[in-house]
């Protein structure tokens, strides 16, 4: 990797002086610390218990740790962890600034939950009340007299915008950075909320929803990448569930707000315009966040990456981590240049994995979860519940609890078992919901929907993208994520448009959820027969399930194809700290290879 001027990336001494590091840090277990060495010194690199002498003083090069993780990691790693030594990842301790950065990024997920369910309120829309002549007071209050098609347009406008936002989000995120993209995206969020608030007909309102959707799709993807690129081991749980928790809390906030608003014009406009506040919060607080060091290294800004690490993490071996990030970026770029990721994705080698990823990600929506999120007020009303607000609140509380609990148990059970069990429970709940609707059993309707949401939250909800990503090598996961996201939003749009049609009285009516029951049965069989188990397996082991033989880490290290020059040693990393003038300052040391360690 080279800097913008074509030279090897270096930290400016003036900037290095501001980077606080530990003087003579206590060695991490199994890791050699930098010291002065002679030209003939040789260090032993221990991989999988096998010693191999490496004369690093002569080579001055370091290999990426991505190949190590690919062949030894049996758990889901954040993007940061996958690029550095396992022991260095464990040693990274977050600062308050890191938590602040994550929380500000998660404002976008809260906004997503808000927009997802903000229209799910019976006084806003009901086919019976909106088609009545004359329309009764306090009913159909959102653009009185709107048609079913106009309402569907308002609901799906957000879905269409989010689909485009998600698919295009990588362009500004890679060019301008994660932080700047979220800052600019907040203004789109403000515009979308403003258009919704001032709209006087469903068409302008749908335009506002479309603009808000663009902001939603962008912020969900970019904030996910940012959190993944700065999250150390201690925050892996937040990385895997933070976005889902934010969405669930946003939905719960909407149903709680339904108790407070009246049926007047100002009340609903305030509710629809609240995303303006979410956008303003991000605009005002974004200067408190820190850019991703992974992205900065990819841009050749190693100086800025070092300063970002100083703000995000407590003092540690910044130099070794920067070296690993540089090597990882160089390896990734060479893999992409040689393999052509999109061509590889559709090649015979990965074709089955691609099909599985598409089906699993599509099942996130085509199993019917957003039919409930968009239309549960109508569903409960059909079950004989005249005021669905209590039922909606119960459902969203269950969703929050399930999302939080799944983080605690996800790694204790097999992915495949959780998917099959959860979807089987969803199928039973779908059948019982049909029974409740056809007999107007309100209690069973609430129990069925609550059970369905809980089962979704423990299975396909958090695992769809996870399983899809685990099927591919790391240099294809970004592309797999793009494909999965696209089909998720396409499925979302299909459900949002089709459910009102099939659930109408002149179609399936109360039997509409039988379609989702049938889809769930087919998906259960597909997962049981086709999808391999990915839990607690390395990528090499997963690839073998598809008949793909990947190179072991030892073979990769023997060839050392991605070795890249180390970032030159920085004397400031060994300068005395806290006024300790007795310590010796090492002006220059030679790089030391660190032994690899198997992750647990």
C-alpha positions in Angstrom: 0.0 0.0 0.0 1.2 3.5 -0.7 0.3 6.9 0.3 -1.2 9.5 -2.0 2.2 10.7 -3.0 3.3 7.2 -4.0 5.6 6.7 -0.9 5.1 4.2 1.9 2.7 5.5 4.4 4.3 7.1 7.5 3.1 9.0 10.5 4.3 12.5 10.8 6.4 13.0 14.0 4.3 16.0 15.0 1.2 13.9 14.9 2.8 10.9 16.5 3.7 13.0 19.6 -0.1 13.4 20.2 -0.7 9.6 20.1 -0.5 8.3 23.6 0.9 4.8 24.0 2.1 2.7 26.8 5.8 2.9 27.8 7.2 -0.6 27.8 3.8 -2.2 27.6 3.3 -5.5 29.4 3.6 -8.2 26.7 0.3 -9.7 25.5 0.2 -13.4 26.0 2.0 -15.1 23.2 3.1 -11.8 21.5 6.6 -10.6 21.2 7.1 -6.9 21.9 9.3 -4.5 19.8 12.9 -4.3 20.9 16.3 -3.5 19.4 17.7 -6.4 17.4 20.7 -7.1 15.4 20.6 -7.8 11.7 21.0 -11.5 12.3 18.2 -11.8 14.8 15.6 -14.4 13.9 12.2 -14.7 15.4 10.0 -17.8 15.6 6.5 -17.5 14.1 4.3 -20.1 15.8 1.3 -21.1 13.8 -1.1 -23.8 15.0 1.6 -25.1 17.3 4.2 -25.5 14.6 7.4 -23.4 14.8 8.7 -21.8 11.7 11.7 -19.5 11.7 11.1 -16.2 9.9 14.0 -13.8 9.4 11.9 -10.7 9.6 14.9 -8.4 10.0 15.8 -9.2 6.4 12.3 -9.2 4.9 10.8 -6.3 6.8 7.4 -7.6 5.7 4.2 -8.7 7.5 1.4 -10.9 6.3 -2.3 -10.0 6.7 -4.1 -11.8 9.5 -7.2 -12.2 7.3 -6.0 -15.7 6.1 -5.5 -16.7 9.8 -9.1 -15.7 10.7 -10.4 -17.4 7.6 -9.0 -20.7 8.6 -9.2 -20.6 12.4 -12.0 -18.3 13.5 -15.1 -20.2 14.6 -17.2 -17.1 15.5 -18.5 -14.0 13.8 -15.9 -11.3 13.9 -16.4 -7.6 13.4 -14.6 -6.1 10.3 -12.0 -4.6 12.7 -11.3 -8.0 14.4 -11.0 -9.8 11.1 -8.0 -7.6 10.2 -5.8 -7.7 13.2 -4.1 -10.2 15.5 -6.6 -12.0 17.9 -4.6 -10.9 21.0 -4.5 -7.3 19.8 -8.2 -7.4 19.3 -8.7 -8.6 22.9 -6.5 -5.8 24.1 -8.5 -3.1 22.5 -10.5 -1.3 25.2 -13.1 1.2 24.1 -13.1 4.9 25.2 -16.2 7.0 25.9 -15.7 8.5 22.4 -16.3 5.0 20.9 -19.5 4.5 22.7 -20.7 8.0 21.7 -19.8 7.3 18.1 -21.9 4.1 18.2 -24.9 5.7 19.9 -25.0 8.5 17.4 -24.8 6.0 14.5 -27.7 4.1 16.0 -30.0 7.1 15.8 -30.5 6.0 12.2 -31.8 2.6 13.3 -34.2 4.2 15.7 -35.5 6.3 12.8 -35.9 3.2 10.7 -38.2 1.6 13.3 -40.2 4.8 13.6 -40.8 5.0 9.8 -41.5 1.3 9.6 -44.5 1.4 11.9 -45.6 5.1 12.0 -48.6 4.4 9.6 -49.8 1.4 11.6 -52.6 3.2 13.4 -56.3 2.5 12.8 -57.5 6.1 12.7 -55.0 6.7 9.8 -56.4 4.0 7.6 -59.1 1.4 7.5 -60.7 0.1 4.3 -64.1 0.3 5.9 -63.9 3.8 7.4 -62.1 5.3 4.4 -64.6 4.0 1.9 -67.6 5.0 4.0 -70.0 7.7 2.8 -69.9 10.0 4.6 -66.6 9.4 6.5 -67.2 9.4 10.3 -65.5 11.9 12.5 -62.1 10.9 13.9 -61.6 8.2 11.2 -59.5 8.1 8.1 -57.8 11.3 9.4 -54.7 11.0 7.2 -56.0 12.5 3.9 -59.6 11.8 4.4 -61.2 9.6 1.8 -58.0 8.2 0.3 -58.2 5.0 -1.6 -56.7 1.6 -0.8 -54.2 2.0 -3.6 -53.2 5.5 -2.5 -52.5 4.1 1.0 -50.5 1.3 -0.4 -48.4 3.8 -2.3 -47.8 5.8 0.9 -46.7 2.6 2.8 -44.4 1.3 0.0 -42.9 4.6 -1.0 -40.6 4.3 2.0 -39.7 0.7 1.0 -38.7 1.7 -2.5 -36.6 4.6 -1.2 -34.9 2.4 1.3 -34.1 -0.2 -1.4 -32.3 2.3 -3.6 -30.6 3.9 -0.6 -29.2 0.6 0.6 -28.0 -0.4 -2.9 -26.3 2.9 -3.5 -25.0 3.6 0.0 -21.5 2.0 -0.6 -20.7 4.7 -3.2 -20.6 7.7 -0.9 -19.5 5.6 2.1 -16.3 4.5 0.2 -15.7 7.8 -1.4 -16.4 10.3 1.4 -16.1 8.1 4.5 -18.6 6.6 6.9 -18.9 9.7 9.1 -19.3 12.3 6.4 -21.9 10.1 4.6 -24.0 9.8 7.7 -23.7 13.6 8.2 -24.9 14.3 4.7 -27.6 11.6 4.9 -29.0 13.3 8.0 -30.0 16.3 5.8 -31.9 13.9 3.5 -33.6 12.6 6.6 -34.6 16.1 7.5 -36.0 16.8 4.0 -38.0 13.6 4.0 -39.6 14.3 7.4 -40.3 17.9 6.4 -42.1 16.8 3.2 -44.2 14.3 5.1 -45.2 16.9 7.7 -46.4 19.6 5.2 -48.0 17.2 2.7 -51.7 17.9 1.8 -52.3 14.9 -0.4 -51.2 11.3 -0.4 -48.9 11.8 -3.4 -46.7 14.4 -1.8 -46.8 12.4 1.4 -45.6 9.3 -0.6 -42.8 11.5 -2.0 -41.7 12.4 1.5 -41.8 8.7 2.5 -39.6 7.9 -0.6 -37.0 10.5 0.4 -37.1 9.3 4.0 -36.6 5.7 2.7 -33.4 6.9 0.8 -32.1 8.1 4.2 -33.1 4.9 5.9 -31.5 2.5 3.5 -28.3 4.6 3.5 -27.9 5.0 7.2 -28.7 1.4 8.1 -25.9 0.1 5.8 -23.3 2.8 6.6 -23.8 2.7 10.3 -23.6 -1.1 10.3 -20.2 -0.8 8.5 -18.9 1.9 10.8 -19.9 0.0 13.9 -18.3 -3.2 12.5 -15.1 -1.4 11.7 -14.6 0.1 15.1 -16.1 -2.6 17.4 -13.5 -4.5 19.5 -14.3 -7.9 21.1 -16.1 -6.3 24.1 -18.6 -4.7 21.8 -19.2 -7.6 19.4 -22.7 -8.2 20.9 -23.6 -4.6 20.3 -22.3 -4.9 16.8 -24.5 -7.9 16.1 -27.7 -6.7 17.8 -27.4 -2.9 18.2 -29.2 -2.1 14.9 -32.0 -4.6 15.5 -32.5 -3.2 19.0 -32.6 0.4 17.6 -35.3 -0.6 15.0 -37.3 -2.4 17.7 -37.2 0.5 20.1 -38.2 2.9 17.2 -41.3 0.8 16.5 -42.1 0.6 20.2 -41.8 4.4 20.5 -44.3 4.8 17.6 -47.0 2.6 19.3 -46.4 4.5 22.6 -46.9 7.8 20.7 -50.2 6.6 19.4 -51.6 6.9 23.0 -50.6 10.6 23.1 -51.7 12.0 19.7 -55.3 12.9 19.0 -57.1 12.9 15.7 -56.4 16.5 14.8 -54.4 17.6 11.8 -51.6 19.1 13.9 -51.1 15.9 15.9 -50.5 13.5 13.0 -48.3 16.1 11.2 -46.1 16.4 14.3 -45.8 12.6 14.3 -44.9 12.4 10.6 -42.4 15.2 10.9 -40.5 13.8 13.9 -37.8 12.3 11.6 -36.7 16.0 11.2 -35.7 15.9 14.9 -33.8 12.6 14.4 -31.9 14.2 11.5 -31.1 17.4 13.5 -29.8 15.2 16.3 -27.3 13.5 14.0 -26.3 16.8 12.4 -25.6 18.4 15.7 -23.8 15.5 17.3 -21.9 14.1 14.4 -18.8 16.3 15.2 -18.5 14.2 18.4 -18.0 11.0 16.4 -14.8 9.5 14.9 -14.1 8.2 11.4 -13.4 4.6 10.9 -9.6 3.8 11.1 -10.2 1.0 8.6 -11.5 3.4 6.0 -8.8 5.9 6.7 -6.1 3.3 6.2 -7.8 2.3 2.9 -7.5 5.9 1.8 -3.8 6.0 2.6 -4.4 8.4 5.6 -2.4 6.4 8.2 -1.7 9.6 10.2 -5.4 10.2 10.6 -6.0 6.6 11.3 -3.6 6.7 14.2 -5.3 9.8 15.7 -8.7 8.1 15.3 -7.4 5.0 17.1 -6.1 7.2 19.9 -9.6 8.7 20.4 -11.5 5.4 20.0 -9.3 3.1 22.2 -7.4 3.2 25.4 -3.5 3.1 25.0 -2.3 0.0 23.3 0.1 -1.2 20.6 -1.2 1.1 17.9 1.7 0.5 15.6 1.1 -3.3 15.4 -2.6 -2.7 14.7 -1.9 -0.1 12.0 0.6 -2.5 10.4 -2.0 -5.2 10.3 -4.7 -2.9 8.9 -2.3 -1.8 6.1 -1.4 -5.4 5.3 -5.1 -6.4 5.3 -6.1 -3.6 3.0 -3.3 -4.5 0.6 -4.3 -8.1 0.6 -8.0 -7.3 0.1 -7.2 -5.0 -2.9 -5.1 -7.7 -4.6 -7.8 -10.3 -4.1 -10.4 -8.0 -5.6 -8.1 -7.1 -8.5 -7.3 -10.7 -9.3 -10.7 -12.4 -8.6 -13.3 -9.8 -9.9 -15.8 -10.3 -7.0 -19.0 -10.0 -9.0 -17.8 -12.5 -11.6 -16.8 -14.8 -8.8 -20.2 -14.4 -7.1 -22.1 -15.8 -10.1 -19.4 -18.4 -11.1 -20.1 -22.1 -10.7 -17.9 -22.2 -7.6 -20.2 -19.9 -5.6 -23.5 -20.3 -7.4 -25.1 -22.5 -4.8 -24.0 -20.2 -2.0 -25.5 -17.2 -3.9 -28.8 -19.0 -4.3 -28.9 -19.9 -0.6 -28.0 -16.3 0.4 -30.8 -14.9 -1.8 -33.4 -17.3 -0.4 -32.3 -16.8 3.2 -32.3 -13.0 2.9 -35.6 -13.0 1.0 -37.1 -15.2 3.7 -36.4 -12.3 6.2 -39.5 -10.6 4.6 -41.5 -13.1 2.6 -42.4 -15.0 5.7 -44.7 -12.1 6.6 -43.2 -10.1 9.4 -43.8 -6.7 7.8 -47.4 -7.6 7.0 -47.7 -7.5 10.8 -45.5 -4.4 11.2 -47.4 -2.4 8.5 -51.0 -3.8 9.0 -51.3 -5.2 12.5 -53.8 -2.6 13.5 -56.1 -3.9 10.8 -55.3 -7.5 11.7 -56.3 -7.0 15.3 -59.4 -5.0 14.3 -60.5 -7.9 12.2 -60.0 -10.1 15.2 -62.6 -8.0 17.1 -60.2 -5.6 18.9 -61.7 -2.2 18.6 -58.6 -0.3 19.9 -55.4 -2.2 18.6 -53.0 0.2 20.3 -52.6 -2.1 23.4 -52.1 -5.2 21.2 -49.5 -3.3 19.0 -47.6 -2.2 22.1 -47.5 -5.8 23.4 -46.2 -7.0 20.1 -43.4 -4.4 20.0 -42.4 -5.1 23.6 -42.1 -8.8 22.7 -39.9 -7.8 19.7 -37.6 -5.7 21.8 -37.2 -8.5 24.4 -36.5 -11.2 21.8 -33.9 -9.1 20.0 -32.1 -8.4 23.3 -32.2 -12.1 24.5 -31.1 -13.6 21.2 -27.7 -11.9 21.6 -27.2 -13.9 24.8 -28.1 -17.3 23.3 -27.2 -17.0 19.6 -23.7 -18.6 20.0 -25.0 -21.4 22.4 -27.1 -23.1 19.7 -26.6 -24.1 16.1 -27.7 -21.6 13.4 -29.6 -24.3 11.4 -31.4 -25.6 14.5 -32.5 -22.1 15.5 -33.7 -21.3 12.0 -35.7 -24.4 11.6 -37.2 -24.3 15.1 -38.0 -20.6 14.9 -39.7 -20.9 11.4 -41.6 -23.9 12.6 -43.0 -21.9 15.5 -43.8 -19.1 13.0 -45.7 -21.5 10.8 -47.8 -22.7 13.8 -48.5 -19.1 14.8 -49.6 -18.3 11.3 -52.1 -21.1 11.4 -53.4 -20.1 14.8 -53.7 -16.5 13.6 -56.0 -17.6 10.8 -58.0 -19.6 13.3 -58.3 -16.5 15.6 -59.3 -14.2 12.7 -62.0 -16.5 11.3 -63.5 -16.9 14.8 -62.9 -13.3 16.1 -60.9 -14.7 19.1 -59.0 -11.6 20.1 -56.9 -13.1 22.8 -55.6 -15.9 20.5 -54.9 -13.2 17.8 -52.7 -11.3 20.2 -51.0 -14.4 21.4 -50.4 -15.7 17.8 -48.9 -12.4 16.6 -46.7 -12.1 19.7 -45.5 -15.7 19.3 -44.8 -15.1 15.6 -42.8 -12.0 16.3 -40.8 -13.7 19.1 -40.0 -16.7 16.9 -38.9 -14.4 14.1 -36.7 -12.4 16.5 -35.0 -15.6 17.6 -34.4 -17.1 14.2 -34.6 -15.5 10.7 -34.7 -12.0 12.0 -31.1 -11.6 13.3 -29.6 -14.6 11.3 -30.5 -14.0 7.7 -27.6 -11.7 6.8 -25.3 -13.5 9.2 -25.8 -16.9 7.6 -25.6 -15.4 4.1 -22.3 -13.7 4.9 -20.7 -16.8 6.5 -21.1 -18.8 3.2 -18.5 -16.6 1.4 -14.8 -15.8 1.9 -14.4 -12.3 3.4 -13.4 -10.6 0.2 -16.9 -11.5 -1.2 -18.9 -10.7 1.8 -19.5 -7.1 0.9 -20.9 -8.2 -2.4 -23.0 -10.9 -0.8 -24.3 -8.3 1.6 -25.3 -6.1 -1.3 -27.2 -8.9 -3.0 -28.9 -10.0 0.2 -29.9 -6.4 1.0 -31.4 -5.9 -2.4 -33.5 -9.1 -2.2 -34.6 -8.2 1.3 -36.0 -4.9 0.2 -37.5 -6.4 -2.9 -39.3 -9.0 -0.7 -40.3 -6.2 1.7 -41.9 -4.3 -1.2 -43.7 -7.4 -2.5 -45.2 -8.1 0.9 -46.2 -4.5 1.5 -48.0 -4.3 -1.9 -49.5 -7.8 -2.1 -50.8 -8.3 1.5 -53.6 -5.7 1.3 -54.8 -7.3 -1.9 -54.8 -10.9 -0.7 -56.2 -9.9 2.7 -59.1 -8.0 1.2 -62.7 -9.3 1.6 -63.0 -10.1 -2.1 -59.8 -12.3 -1.9 -58.5 -14.5 0.9 -59.6 -12.2 3.6 -58.8 -13.7 7.1 -57.1 -16.7 5.4 -54.3 -14.5 4.0 -51.7 -15.8 6.5 -52.1 -19.3 5.0 -49.9 -18.1 2.2 -47.1 -17.3 4.7 -47.7 -20.7 6.4 -47.1 -22.4 3.1 -44.0 -20.3 2.4 -42.6 -21.2 5.8 -43.1 -24.9 5.2 -41.2 -24.7 1.9 -38.4 -22.7 3.5 -38.0 -25.1 6.4 -37.5 -28.0 4.0 -35.0 -25.9 1.9 -33.0 -25.0 5.0 -33.0 -28.5 6.3 -31.9 -30.0 3.0 -29.7 -27.4 1.3 -28.3 -24.9 3.9 -25.1 -26.2 5.7 -24.4 -25.6 9.3 -22.2 -22.5 9.8 -22.1 -22.1 13.5 -18.7 -22.5 15.1 -17.1 -23.4 11.8 -14.2 -21.8 10.0 -14.7 -20.6 6.5 -12.5 -23.4 5.2 -14.9 -25.9 6.9 -18.0 -24.2 5.5 -16.4 -24.2 2.0 -15.8 -28.0 2.3 -19.6 -28.5 2.6 -19.8 -27.1 -0.9 -16.9 -29.2 -2.2 -14.5 -26.3 -2.3 -11.0 -27.0 -1.0 -9.5 -23.8 0.4 -5.8 -23.5 1.3 -4.9 -23.9 4.9 -3.3 -21.0 6.8 0.0 -22.8 6.8 0.0 -23.0 3.1 -1.0 -19.4 2.7 1.8 -18.3 5.0 4.3 -20.5 3.3 3.6 -18.8 0.0 3.2 -15.4 1.7 1.4 -14.0 -1.4 0.0 -10.9 0.3 3.0 -9.8 2.3 3.3 -6.1 2.4 5.9 -3.7 3.8 5.4 -2.8 7.4 4.7 0.7 8.3 8.1 2.0 9.4 8.6 1.9 13.1 7.7 5.1 14.9 9.9 6.2 17.8 7.1 8.1 19.4 5.4 4.8 20.2 8.3 4.1 22.7 8.7 7.6 24.1 8.3 7.8 27.9 4.8 8.8 29.0 3.4 10.5 32.1 6.7 12.3 32.6 8.9 9.2 33.0 12.2 10.5 31.8 14.2 7.6 33.1 12.9 5.3 30.4 15.0 4.8 27.3 13.7 6.1 24.0 14.2 3.7 21.2 14.7 5.7 18.1 14.4 2.9 15.6 13.6 -0.8 15.9 13.1 -3.5 13.4 9.6 -5.1 13.0 8.8 -8.2 14.9 6.5 -10.9 13.6 3.9 -11.8 16.1 2.8 -15.5 16.5 -0.6 -16.4 15.3 -3.1 -17.7 17.7 -6.3 -19.7 17.2 -9.4 -17.9 18.2 -11.7 -19.6 20.6 
